[in-house]
Amino acid sequence: MPKLTAAHDGSSEFTDVIVGLLRDPVAEVRACTAEAVAHSTDRTAAVADALLALLDEYDLGTRLNAAYDLLLRDDPRTGEAIERVGPLSLPGFEHGHRLHAFWTWKWDREERSDAE
């Protein structure tokens, strides 16, 4: 699987390739793309929508990556995405960067709402 770290050139072809990989019929391709897309400069709505669809995947890693990617994009559906991942107390993932980011994101919003 090639890395998706190349700079987005603004072309719809680049976005189409990423969306196509996120919708690939092979689960492993979707999973690898969801992981790689976090480092992509493509921040289009089409990619965010394709990531949201991955939250229905059976594979926990794919769901974690999809929600994390939406968080990195500051997508307004991040809260929904985190909830759709499932419980955030996952054995084996306690020290993972994605869960840490989810907890931080939730904490920041709770603190902000308490201050208002």
C-alpha positions as CSV (number, residue, x, y, z in Angstrom):
1,M,0.0,0.0,0.0
2,P,1.6,3.3,-1.0
3,K,1.7,6.1,1.6
4,L,-0.7,8.9,1.1
5,T,1.7,11.6,2.5
6,A,2.1,13.3,-0.9
7,A,0.8,16.8,-0.9
8,H,-2.7,17.2,-2.2
9,D,-2.5,19.0,-5.5
10,G,-6.0,20.2,-5.3
11,S,-7.1,17.9,-8.1
12,S,-10.3,15.9,-7.9
13,E,-8.4,12.9,-9.3
14,F,-6.3,12.7,-6.1
15,T,-9.4,12.9,-3.9
16,D,-11.2,10.3,-6.1
17,V,-8.3,7.8,-5.6
18,I,-8.4,8.2,-1.8
19,V,-12.2,7.9,-1.7
20,G,-12.0,4.9,-4.0
21,L,-9.5,3.2,-1.7
22,L,-11.7,4.0,1.4
23,R,-14.6,2.3,-0.4
24,D,-12.6,-0.6,-1.8
25,P,-14.4,-4.0,-1.6
26,V,-11.3,-5.5,0.2
27,A,-11.5,-4.8,4.0
28,E,-7.7,-4.7,4.3
29,V,-7.4,-2.0,1.7
30,R,-10.0,0.1,3.5
31,A,-8.2,-0.4,6.8
32,C,-4.8,0.5,5.4
33,T,-6.1,3.5,3.7
34,A,-7.9,4.7,6.8
35,E,-4.7,4.5,8.6
36,A,-2.7,6.3,5.9
37,V,-5.2,9.0,5.3
38,A,-4.5,10.7,8.7
39,H,-1.3,12.0,7.2
40,S,-2.8,13.1,3.9
41,T,-3.2,16.7,3.1
42,D,-6.6,16.0,1.5
43,R,-9.2,17.6,3.7
44,T,-12.1,17.4,1.3
45,A,-15.7,16.6,2.3
46,A,-15.7,13.5,0.0
47,V,-12.8,12.0,2.1
48,A,-14.5,12.9,5.4
49,D,-17.8,11.3,4.2
50,A,-16.0,8.1,3.1
51,L,-14.3,8.0,6.6
52,L,-17.6,8.4,8.3
53,A,-18.9,5.4,6.4
54,L,-16.0,3.3,7.7
55,L,-17.4,3.6,11.3
56,D,-19.7,0.7,10.4
57,E,-16.8,-1.6,9.8
58,Y,-16.4,-4.8,11.8
59,D,-12.7,-4.2,12.3
60,L,-12.0,-2.1,15.4
61,G,-8.7,-0.7,14.0
62,T,-10.5,0.6,10.9
63,R,-13.2,2.3,13.1
64,L,-10.5,3.8,15.4
65,N,-8.6,5.2,12.4
66,A,-11.7,6.6,10.7
67,A,-12.8,8.4,13.9
68,Y,-9.2,9.7,14.5
69,D,-9.0,11.0,11.0
70,L,-12.2,12.9,11.4
71,L,-10.9,14.3,14.7
72,L,-7.7,15.5,13.0
73,R,-9.8,17.2,10.3
74,D,-11.8,18.9,13.1
75,D,-14.9,17.5,11.4
76,P,-18.2,18.5,13.2
77,R,-19.2,14.8,13.3
78,T,-16.2,13.8,15.4
79,G,-18.3,13.3,18.6
80,E,-20.6,11.0,16.7
81,A,-17.6,9.2,15.2
82,I,-16.0,8.6,18.6
83,E,-19.3,7.2,20.0
84,R,-19.6,4.9,17.0
85,V,-16.1,3.4,17.7
86,G,-17.6,1.9,20.9
87,P,-16.3,1.8,24.4
88,L,-13.1,3.7,24.9
89,S,-11.7,1.3,27.5
90,L,-10.3,-1.2,25.1
91,P,-7.9,-3.9,26.4
92,G,-4.6,-3.6,24.4
93,F,-5.3,-0.1,23.3
94,E,-4.9,1.7,26.7
95,H,-1.8,3.6,25.6
96,G,-2.8,4.2,22.0
97,H,-2.5,7.6,20.5
98,R,-6.0,7.5,19.0
99,L,-7.8,6.7,22.3
100,H,-5.7,9.4,24.0
101,A,-6.8,11.9,21.3
102,F,-10.5,10.8,21.8
103,W,-10.3,11.3,25.6
104,T,-8.5,14.6,25.2
105,W,-11.1,15.8,22.6
106,K,-14.0,14.8,24.9
107,W,-12.3,16.3,28.0
108,D,-11.7,19.6,26.2
109,R,-15.4,19.8,25.2
110,E,-16.6,19.0,28.7
111,E,-14.3,21.6,30.3
112,R,-15.4,24.2,27.8
113,S,-19.1,23.5,28.4
114,D,-18.6,23.6,32.2
115,A,-16.9,27.0,31.9
116,E,-19.8,28.5,30.0
